[in-house]
């Protein structure tokens, strides 16, 4: 589960997918037709010459609940 808090609501997300992609793949940040949250971070080996990692870990979640905060 992933919980996101705004000033007025709590949004509950359930992880649908976890995958590792090459660091050259940016397809996961393109617009989608569904409501989702996409989180990503570095993965793989660090290349000190490029100052980057070889892969990205991508986590995608579906919105399951929105609760007003009091």
C-alpha positions in Angstrom: 0.0 0.0 0.0 1.0 3.6 -0.6 -0.6 6.4 1.3 -0.5 10.0 0.0 -1.7 12.8 2.2 -2.9 16.2 1.0 -4.1 19.0 3.1 -7.7 17.8 2.6 -7.6 14.1 1.8 -5.8 10.8 2.2 -5.4 8.7 -1.0 -4.9 5.0 -0.7 -3.1 3.2 -3.5 -2.5 -0.6 -4.0 0.6 -1.7 -5.8 -0.2 -3.3 -9.1 3.2 -3.7 -10.7 6.9 -3.6 -9.9 9.4 -3.8 -12.7 13.0 -2.9 -13.5 13.7 -1.0 -16.8 16.9 0.2 -18.4 17.8 3.8 -17.5 17.1 4.8 -21.1 13.4 3.8 -20.8 11.2 6.7 -19.9 7.9 5.2 -21.1 6.6 4.9 -17.5 6.4 8.7 -17.1 4.1 9.2 -20.2 0.5 10.2 -19.7 -2.0 7.4 -19.1 -5.7 7.1 -19.5 -6.2 5.5 -16.1 -5.7 6.9 -12.6 -2.4 5.7 -11.2 0.6 6.6 -9.1 4.0 5.9 -10.5 7.1 5.9 -8.2 10.6 5.2 -9.5 14.1 5.1 -8.2 17.6 4.1 -9.3 18.5 0.4 -9.6 21.2 -1.7 -11.0 24.8 -0.8 -11.1 26.2 2.7 -10.6 28.4 4.0 -13.5 30.7 6.6 -12.1 31.6 7.9 -15.5 28.0 8.6 -16.5 27.1 9.3 -12.8 24.0 7.3 -13.2 22.6 3.8 -12.5 22.0 1.2 -15.2 18.3 0.7 -14.4 15.2 2.2 -12.8 12.9 0.4 -10.4 9.3 1.4 -11.3 6.3 0.8 -8.9 2.8 1.4 -10.2 -0.3 1.6 -8.0 -4.1 1.9 -8.4 -6.2 4.4 -6.5 -8.6 2.4 -4.2 -9.8 4.9 -1.7 -10.0 8.7 -1.1 -10.8 9.8 2.5 -11.4 13.4 3.6 -9.3 14.5 6.4 -10.8 16.3 9.4 
